[in-house]
Amino acid sequence: MIFENRFKGRHAVITGGAAGLGEGIATRIAAEGGSVEVWDIDPGALAAVDRDRTSTRQIDVTDAAAVAAAMAETNPDILVCSAGITGPNTTTWDYPIDDWLKVHDLNLNAIFYCCRAAAPIMQAKGWGRIVNIASIAGKEGNPNASAYSTSKAGVIGLTKSLGKELATSGVTANAIAPAAVHTAIFDQMTQEHIDFMQSKIPMGRFGTVNEIAAMACWLASEEASFTTGFCFDQSGGRATY
């Protein structure tokens, strides 16, 4: 269900917005009347973005200085941090150090850079919405995905801290912890790991981009005015706390 003009007059930045969950969220915010700037590092993916509804910016969100400059120029009301990678599927003791650092740099450090840059801008306006995409793996830990699980746990902790810091400012910060959603990120995983993730979901299926986008858009809207510092599950019954 599309809510016409829900985001009229609001400007959103969506990281990783050229594909997957980010694309779905960007598309819906635009369809509901918001202006959207998609941030992504992949020029090929950016080229495919519908320019009638959104603008694009090629940016490496692991570059703190670039993020700060772009955020100041963009002046967003809404920030959705969706850029991320899975990293390899292997045991902790075999996990390559370079891959560990790469996963944390994009999945956690980049979200910190974006939130750090956006929060003062939103505070100055007296209104803002920050939505960070975490994962159920950040709550439960997936075997053979230690870097991914740890980075997403960090996103949850960061969001809880940030939400409390902003609680009286008119700016909210929340996270979403989906179970697996079948997007192109599956290409980074082994089939064994994909099958394991589905086996843990009581509904017996993966989530959809539209389902995650619906929750993200509610959290980014006026309606979610008394909710901050929380992590919302979309896990098909997998979450136990």
QUIFEN-V288573 format. One record per run of one state. SS is the DSSP state (alpha for helix, beta for strand, coil for the rest). FROM is the first residue (numbers start at 1). TO is the last residue. If there is no record, write none. Layout:
ss->{SS;SS}
from->{FROM;FROM}
to->{TO;TO}
This chain:
ss->{coil;beta;coil;alpha;coil;beta;coil;alpha;coil;beta;coil;alpha;coil;beta;coil;alpha;coil;alpha;coil;beta;coil;alpha;coil;alpha;coil;beta;coil;beta;coil;alpha;coil;alpha;coil;beta;coil;alpha;coil;beta;coil}
from->{1;11;16;20;32;35;41;43;48;54;59;64;75;78;82;92;95;97;126;128;134;137;141;146;166;171;179;181;182;184;189;191;200;207;208;209;220;231;235}
to->{10;15;19;31;34;40;42;47;53;58;63;74;77;81;91;94;96;125;127;133;136;140;145;165;170;178;180;181;183;188;190;199;206;207;208;219;230;234;241}
